[in-house]
Amino acid sequence: MQTKLSSFWYFLALISANSLAQELCFAPIAPIELDSALTTGQIRVTAQHAMIQQDTLAEFDGKVEIDSQDSKITANEARVNRNTQSLKASGQVTYHDKFIKVSSESVDLNTSTNELLITDTTYQLAAMNGRGQAKTIELNQNSGVALNDVSFTTCPEGHEDWRIQASSITLSPDQSWGEVSHARFYIQDVPVLYLPYFAFPVTDARQSGLLYPMISSSTATGLSYEQPYYWNIAENMDATISPRLMSERGVQLKTEFRYLTVQHSGQVDLEYLPTDIATDSEDARYFYRFVHQGTFLDNWQVSAEYNGLSDSNYIVDLGSDYYSRADTHLYQTLGVSYYNDQLDFSLQFRDFEILGEHANSYRALPEMKLNYESELAYGFEFGLASELAYFDNNTEFGPQATRLHIAPSIRYPYQTQWGEFLAETSLLQTYYRQDNIENTSLAKNVSRTLGQARLYGALAFERQANWFQKDAVQTLEPKIQYLYTSYQRQTDIGLYDTTRLFSDFDGLFRGQKFTGLDRISDKNQLTVGLTTRLLDDNNREKFALSFGQIFYLQDIQVAAALEQNDRSALAAEIDWQIGSKWYAHTEAQISSVTDKVERSSLSLEYTSSKDRVAQINHRYVRELSGEEINQVGITTSWPINHQWHWVGRWYQDVKSHRTVETYAGLQYESCCWAIRLVAQRHLSNRYDLNGSQSTNEFESGIALQFILKGMGGKSAGRDMLTDGLFGYRRPYLLN
């Protein structure tokens, strides 16, 4: 009996599970206290008065309590008839279990057939803002649960802004679907929707059916309505099919297919727009994506990701769940890898889909890496890093190269609580075979041999200190590194996977100025850094200051154009937890040549609760791809009162004196419903016919959303922060 009745309460719990109000509109039910000594099928009846007739009829009166293993019934009166095997409770009856509390005028139970009838009921879900009424609740072990003239709402009593009224709800045994007949949806007391029949899931098992629609509006798509349909194909396989109607673009079909096995998982996404009515072209527009992860044999893994689209403006015009309008490359990779405690191996094919006229990236077809680690005697360690790769460019005249790199090393690490030490020496041997190099300064065959030595040490000191008149622990953590790398001319080697790295404080100790292996800079340098922290009584960091610099002991030849002084830029950063609600982060790199700031970021944030946030950001880069970056931004999420919530975001390009993004959202939220208005404007980043990205066109959008809590809606004041071009984040760092 209890199992079948609980299925209905589970259904009601499902549709109200997302009701996350900012305030508790009515108190949850107190947890029920059950007697664990009772066994299955056993009941205990207590009352102020009892009368038993010849062991066949029992009548109870006054504060009647009927306890079972998983439920409790209270009433003014109860009558148990052993001949008819029935129990009837009446007079202010309550039924209470861990899912629900029901109040009614009478409860009738046939103990032989396990049939239960509750009349004139009101119910409330345990620990959830869901409640309603039912004329009768009938339960039968064979036919299941039937509710007649039933209602449901998440609104508090006396303030039913919305409710669902149904003639009947039935739940059949061993079925994962319930059936509703003659359902009427009311706003206040006004009926707005009628459904003669619909079905709903009563378990957490996946079920095929319609999902909640997505409605939006923008200058790019016009009014957009997307209606997903979920298809539960098999236990390990499903799909989502989403027709999308756009007033300015036409009808698009979006599909997502997922599969899962014991060792493998993957997803296939296909999007197709047969004709874009906003353009003069009759060509179809599409996007596809395939992702796979898996394991096979012992310690072997396989991975794949392949993306493609019809044109460079597809993501800008139609949006994407996987890429943003700022992305310029789409991944196309296939890889196999092996690992154990000492060795790891990977084989990868890496290509890109290039958007617009961005520089073509080299494809690695393939790229193999093998790394080996082994312990030697007396604490020494041996390491071997190796790589074999073939680089190809999809341009007709681009150089191609095969690269083999082997780097054995011996190191001695030592670590204690008060410091660490590392001594390491390496031999870097690289061989290149380069083709298609006519009219270039590149050589056909290049062999490069470099030696490298590294000494690194760090200490940690502590002392008792005072921080704003509170006891604290201050640390002093100096670190020093000597690095030597021999020189060899490398201008006859092409750049295949190599770009310059920017050095923040941590990057000072990296020892390399470039990604990849095509340029390994000669070095004879000393790096010095210092960090000091203040920790409170709970060992939480309240303040941290770090700064450091590289001192060049001789002129650098490979990177001579990048370093024009005997020292690097001074790198510094500060993290400061100002009280319990304020947080500040800043970092900067100051040129040792001009004494000017080359890169900097500053962020100040106030957070008093999960939905009360204010953040100010500024970032500056003197030169990045020939451009100066100087931007300031403000992000806020602030409740006006218990019902009204406001979110805003604004980013300004200080150099060009223009706003690059604005976002504003206003939401009203009651206990059981909410309405949200969002407006935004940002750079569109569209590509022109020549493949150049526009920096002058803007896209605007406005959306109105009505949310019913308990019907898939939820409080989303903080969620609005994640929308837009930049989105909310903790204070960001510069790469």
Buried (B, 14 or more C-beta within 10 A) or exposed (E): BBEBBBBBBBBBBBBBBBBEBBEEBBEEBEEBEBEEEBEEEEBEBEBEEBEEEEEEBBBBBEEBBBBBBBBBBBBBBBBBBBEEEBBBBBBEBBBBBBBBBBBBBBBBBBBEEBBBBBBEBBBBBBEBBBBBBBBBBBBBBEBBBBBBBBBBBBBBEEEBBBBBBBBBBBBBEEBBBBBBBEBBBBBEEEEEEEEEEEEBBBBEEBBEBEEEEEBBBBBBBBEBBBBBBBBEEEEEEBBBBBBBBBEBBBEBBBBBBBBBEEEBBBBBBBBBBEBBEBEEEEEEBBBBBBBBBBEEEEBBBBBBBBBEBBBBBBBBBBBBEBBEBEEBBBBBBBBBBBEEEEBBBBBBBBBBBBBBBBEEBBBBBBBBBBBBBEEEEEEEBEBBBBBBBBBBBEEEEBBBBEBBBBBBBBBBEEEEEEBBBBBBBBEBBBBBBBEBBEEEEBBEEBEBEBEBBBBBBBBBEEEEBEBEEEEBBBBEBBBBBBBBBBBBEBEBBBBBBBEEEBBBBEBBBEBBBBEBBBBBBBBBBBBBBBBBBBBBEEEEEBBBBBBBBBEBEEEBEBBEEEBEEEBBBBBBBBBBBBEEEBBBBBBBBBBBEEEEBBBBBBBBBBBEEEBBBBBBBBBBBBEEEEEEBBBBBEBBBBBEEEBEBBBBBBBBBEEEEEBBBBBBBBBBBBBBBBEBEBBBBBBBBBBEEEEEBEEEEBBBBBBEBEBBBBBEBBBBBBBBBEBBBBEBEEBEEBE
